Amino acid sequence: MKILGIGNAIVDVLCKVSDKFLIENSFTKSTMKLINEDEFKKLICLLKIEETIPGGSVANSIVGLSHLDNDVGFIGKISDDNLGQKYEEGLRKENIKYLYNKKKEPIPTGSCIILITPDSERTMCTFLGTAGKINENDINEKDIKNSNIIFLEGYLWDKGDPKKAFEKAIGCANKKAMSLSDLFCVERHKEDFLELVKNNLDIVFANEQEITSLIDAKSFEEIISFSKQIKKNVVITRGEHGSISINKDEVIECNAKRNLNIKDLTGAGDLFAAGYLHGVINNYSIKESLVKGTELSSKIIQKIGARI
């Protein structure tokens, strides 16, 4: 298997809202907020659902990689309930090896309400459900060792069982890639993430906001300097300024695509990572990998949802 993704198995619930709705409900635009089951039920009653899709950040990337005919798998914890069954069926239809044996859990399968405002920004309210209870027993060491690269998401990291699952996967992997996922995650786990980035990962995906927060950078030059010092491959998306890879001492940039009919930014980072990782496992140059990531992210933001 080329790439094994490990992440939160979340069912995405897409809804269009106004900026006023975000303000009235105290949401910060373009961030992810964790909510409990009661909050999820109350919020969903206020919304009109546009679409329901099996999602999760790394799962979206893995689907993108599968669409490019790569041999990929995914581990994410679900319950044997209606949403869990739909989630598993959805991944298998995408020709993905789903390497988790579901059972009836005391907590239901996780869901994420994605609030899309008129400017195409997405604000996420996530009820992790059983996805947030993943533990080291859910990680099969053989599956990790049989994959060329594991791809992890910052959303998955949390103290206790998820952290142990994360560490087990990293400990026996051949090559490790991770997305910092969200500014909320970085600020919540800054010390742990910095340790991971410096010492445990081979490829790091971040947007400019996330990497700036991680190292408390005052300028982009400071980010480049930090990335060169740690001798990893740090891949940064910069919106209209394109993307950049700092691979050891090499700095390579790629322009953003222009004149796009942007409808929804959901999944832009996930599909960028899919394109870039496709390049890595198919021996593309770094520039070609950045171009492929840009191509996929440009496609996904011109439609609703995180699946091409």
C-alpha positions in Angstrom: 0.0 0.0 0.0 1.4 3.4 -1.0 -0.3 5.6 1.6 -2.3 4.8 4.8 -4.3 7.7 6.2 -5.2 7.8 9.9 -7.7 10.4 11.0 -11.1 11.3 12.4 -13.9 9.4 10.6 -16.4 12.2 10.4 -19.6 12.5 8.4 -19.7 16.0 6.8 -23.0 17.9 6.9 -22.8 20.9 4.5 -25.0 23.9 5.1 -25.1 27.4 3.6 -25.4 30.3 6.1 -25.1 34.1 6.3 -22.3 36.0 8.1 -25.0 37.2 10.5 -25.7 33.6 11.5 -22.0 33.1 12.5 -22.1 36.3 14.6 -25.4 35.4 16.2 -24.1 32.0 17.2 -20.6 33.2 18.3 -18.7 31.3 15.6 -15.3 32.5 14.4 -15.2 32.3 10.6 -12.8 29.8 9.0 -12.1 27.9 12.2 -13.1 24.6 13.6 -14.9 24.4 16.9 -15.6 21.2 18.9 -19.1 20.8 20.1 -20.9 18.1 22.2 -23.8 16.0 21.2 -26.4 18.3 22.6 -24.9 21.3 20.9 -24.8 19.4 17.6 -28.5 18.5 17.9 -29.5 22.1 18.7 -27.5 23.5 15.8 -28.6 21.1 13.2 -32.3 22.1 13.9 -31.4 25.6 12.8 -30.0 24.7 9.5 -31.0 23.5 6.0 -28.7 20.6 5.0 -27.3 20.9 1.4 -25.4 17.6 1.4 -24.2 14.8 3.7 -20.8 13.2 2.8 -18.4 10.8 4.5 -15.5 13.0 5.4 -12.7 14.0 7.7 -9.6 15.8 6.6 -7.2 12.9 5.9 -10.1 10.8 4.6 -10.7 13.5 2.0 -7.0 13.4 1.0 -7.1 9.6 0.8 -10.2 9.7 -1.5 -8.3 12.2 -3.7 -5.3 9.9 -3.9 -7.6 7.0 -4.8 -9.2 9.0 -7.6 -5.6 9.3 -9.0 -5.4 5.5 -9.0 -3.1 5.1 -6.0 -3.2 2.1 -3.7 -4.4 3.7 -0.4 -6.0 2.8 2.9 -7.6 4.6 5.9 -8.0 4.0 9.6 -10.7 5.9 11.5 -13.0 4.9 14.4 -16.7 4.7 13.7 -19.6 3.0 15.5 -21.8 0.3 14.0 -24.7 2.7 13.6 -26.4 4.2 10.6 -23.9 7.0 10.0 -21.0 4.5 10.6 -22.3 2.1 8.0 -22.8 4.9 5.5 -19.2 6.1 6.2 -17.7 2.7 5.6 -19.7 2.1 2.4 -18.7 5.5 1.1 -15.0 4.8 1.5 -15.2 1.3 0.0 -17.1 2.7 -3.1 -14.0 5.0 -3.6 -11.8 1.9 -3.8 -10.1 2.6 -0.4 -9.0 -0.2 2.0 -10.9 0.6 5.1 -8.8 -1.0 7.9 -11.0 -0.6 10.9 -13.4 -3.2 12.2 -16.4 -1.3 13.5 -18.5 -2.4 16.5 -21.3 -0.9 18.5 -19.9 1.9 20.5 -21.4 3.8 23.5 -20.9 7.1 21.5 -22.2 7.5 18.0 -20.2 8.1 14.8 -18.8 11.6 14.6 -20.3 14.4 12.5 -19.1 17.8 11.3 -21.4 20.7 10.4 -19.7 22.8 7.7 -21.2 26.3 7.6 -20.5 27.9 4.2 -20.8 31.7 4.0 -21.4 33.7 0.8 -17.6 34.4 0.5 -17.1 30.6 0.2 -15.3 30.4 3.6 -16.2 27.4 5.7 -16.6 27.3 9.5 -16.7 23.9 11.1 -18.6 22.7 14.2 -17.4 19.2 14.9 -19.0 16.6 17.2 -16.2 14.0 17.2 -18.3 11.2 18.6 -16.5 7.9 18.7 -13.9 9.2 16.2 -12.2 11.1 19.1 -11.9 7.9 21.1 -9.4 6.1 18.8 -6.8 4.3 20.8 -3.6 2.3 20.2 -5.6 -1.0 19.9 -7.3 0.5 16.8 -3.9 0.7 15.1 -2.6 -2.4 13.4 1.2 -2.3 13.4 1.4 -4.6 10.4 -0.8 -2.2 8.3 1.5 0.7 9.2 4.6 -1.2 8.2 3.0 -2.3 5.0 2.5 1.3 3.8 5.1 3.5 2.3 3.8 6.6 4.0 1.4 7.3 6.8 -0.6 10.5 6.6 -1.9 11.9 9.9 -4.1 15.0 10.8 -3.7 17.4 13.6 -7.4 17.1 14.3 -6.8 13.6 15.6 -4.2 14.6 18.2 -5.5 14.8 21.8 -4.2 13.8 25.2 -4.9 10.2 26.3 -5.9 7.4 23.9 -5.7 9.4 20.6 -2.2 10.5 21.5 -1.2 6.9 22.2 -2.6 5.8 18.8 -0.8 8.7 17.1 2.5 7.7 18.8 2.1 4.0 18.0 1.6 4.8 14.3 4.6 7.2 14.1 6.8 4.7 16.0 6.5 1.9 13.4 6.0 3.9 10.2 8.4 4.0 7.2 7.7 7.6 6.4 5.5 10.1 8.2 3.4 13.0 6.8 1.0 15.2 8.8 -1.3 18.2 8.3 -1.4 20.7 11.1 -5.1 20.9 10.1 -6.3 24.1 11.7 -5.3 27.2 13.7 -7.4 26.0 16.5 -5.5 22.7 16.7 -2.1 24.5 16.5 -2.9 26.9 19.3 -4.4 24.1 21.5 -1.4 21.7 21.0 1.4 24.1 20.1 4.1 22.5 22.3 3.3 18.9 21.1 3.0 19.9 17.4 6.3 21.7 17.5 8.0 18.6 18.9 6.4 16.5 16.2 7.4 18.8 13.4 11.0 19.1 14.6 11.6 15.5 15.5 9.1 13.0 14.2 7.7 13.9 10.8 9.2 13.8 7.3 6.6 15.9 5.5 4.5 18.7 7.2 1.5 20.4 5.5 0.3 23.7 6.9 -1.3 27.0 5.7 0.5 30.2 6.4 -1.7 31.0 9.4 -1.0 27.7 11.0 2.8 27.7 10.6 3.0 31.3 11.7 1.2 30.5 14.9 3.2 27.3 15.5 6.6 29.1 15.7 5.2 32.6 16.6 6.8 34.0 13.4 6.9 37.7 12.8 7.6 37.3 9.1 7.5 34.7 6.3 11.3 34.9 6.1 11.3 33.6 9.7 9.2 30.6 8.6 11.6 29.8 5.8 14.5 30.0 8.1 12.9 27.7 10.7 12.0 25.2 8.0 15.5 25.1 6.7 16.9 24.5 10.2 14.8 21.5 10.9 15.8 19.8 7.7 12.3 18.4 6.8 10.0 19.0 3.9 7.6 21.8 5.0 4.8 22.4 2.5 2.9 25.6 3.0 -0.2 26.9 1.2 -0.6 30.7 1.0 -4.0 31.3 -0.7 -3.7 33.7 -3.6 0.1 33.7 -3.1 0.3 30.1 -4.1 2.3 27.4 -2.3 5.9 26.8 -1.3 8.0 23.8 -0.3 11.0 24.2 2.0 12.8 20.9 1.6 16.0 21.0 3.7 17.8 23.9 2.1 15.8 24.0 -1.1 12.9 26.5 -1.5 10.5 25.9 -4.3 7.4 28.0 -5.1 4.3 27.5 -7.2 1.8 30.1 -8.2 -1.9 29.9 -7.4 -4.4 29.5 -10.3 -6.3 32.6 -11.2 -9.9 33.5 -12.3 -11.5 30.5 -10.6 -15.3 30.3 -9.9 -14.9 29.7 -6.2 -17.9 28.2 -4.5 -16.6 26.5 -1.3 -13.1 26.3 0.2 -14.0 23.1 2.1 -11.3 20.5 1.4 -8.9 22.8 -0.4 -6.0 21.9 1.9 -7.0 18.2 2.0 -7.0 18.0 -1.8 -3.8 20.0 -2.1 -2.1 17.4 0.2 -3.5 14.6 -1.9 -2.0 16.1 -5.1 1.3 16.7 -3.5 1.5 13.2 -1.9 0.6 11.8 -5.3 3.7 13.5 -6.7 5.8 12.1 -3.8 4.8 8.5 -4.3 5.0 8.7 -8.1 8.5 10.2 -8.1 7.5 13.7 -9.3 9.8 16.6 -8.6 8.9 18.9 -5.8 7.7 21.6 -8.3 5.6 19.0 -10.1 4.1 17.9 -6.8 3.2 21.5 -5.9 1.6 21.9 -9.3 -0.5 18.7 -8.8 -1.6 19.9 -5.3 -2.6 23.2 -6.8 -4.5 21.6 -9.6 -6.6 19.4 -7.2 -7.2 22.2 -4.7 -8.3 24.5 -7.6 -10.8 22.0 -8.7 -12.3 21.3 -5.3 -13.0 25.0 -4.5 -15.1 25.4 -7.6 -17.7 22.9 -6.2 -19.6 22.4 -3.0 -18.0 19.8 -0.7 -14.6 18.1 -0.4 -14.9 15.4 -3.1 -14.0 16.0 -6.7 
